[in-house]
């Protein structure tokens, strides 16, 4: 390291990434090469440092995207339990009463339709909020580390543009895993 340099690392302030690290409120303690070797607990340490250094924006992201995701997840358990109870009750009435009544079959089919509509709606909202929260967090972290100014308004403007690419990546990954499981199932069944 150059003795006359006022920066503690060998990087010059020409690079905007490293200039930001020494000129803003948040400073990364380690250069990029050292960050590659932080280990399991080091990742958590750096994560906590980042989150607590930028409490306001991460609180806003949590309240906007992650908290609704948690409520959707918890509501799913309650509503799914009620719908499964209705299905079970309708099946029990048909089985134990030995009734071939169309009314009981209609009740059962209505319960199944309601259950699957709910599941589809739940998975849609789960996917939407998961992708939006992931896009918001990734964009925020990338902006913080690259030295760009980050505001919640800016995150809300960028997230709709970014989440489409993230959704496409998710769908391709899902398709890849699905095909892998289908092929593995066929191979294992032979």
Phi, psi and omega in degrees: 000139179292129183292333183274350182286138178271354179266137185286349181246169185282000183274146179266158182287006178294319179288126182297331180295310184283331176296319179297323184298334183252356185245351183256182178293328181261129176235132174283136183283339187229147174288172186301321181297320179288331179293336180288344183241030184283335179085181186297307183286332176295326177297315178296320180298313179294323178297313179296321178299316181295313182296316182285340175284333182235056185302318187298309184291323179288329174294318179296318178296319180297314182291330183276319188246314189279322178296313175300324177298320178294317178296320177298316180297316180290320178296329179302317181298315183293310183292320179297322178297316179298315181293321177293325177296318178297318179296314180298318179296317179294320178295320178296320179297321179290317185288310186281333180269353183049045183257132175257029183291138179292334180296318180291321178293323177295319178297318180294314180294324176296320179295318178295319179297315178299320180297313183287328174294317177298314180300316179297316179296316179299312181295326177295312179293322177299314178296316181299307182290329176295314180293319179295317180292321178296315179298319180295315181292315181296316179297318181297313180296316180298320179293320179296315182285336180269353175095003178283149177286136183241125171234160181295324177299318180295320178297317180295331177285323185279324187304315179299331178285323185278326188292336178296316177293322178295320178295320178297317176299316179299314182295319177295320177295317178299315179298318178299314178295321179297313179296320177301314180293322178296313181295317179297321178296318179294317181295318181289333180282341182283000000 
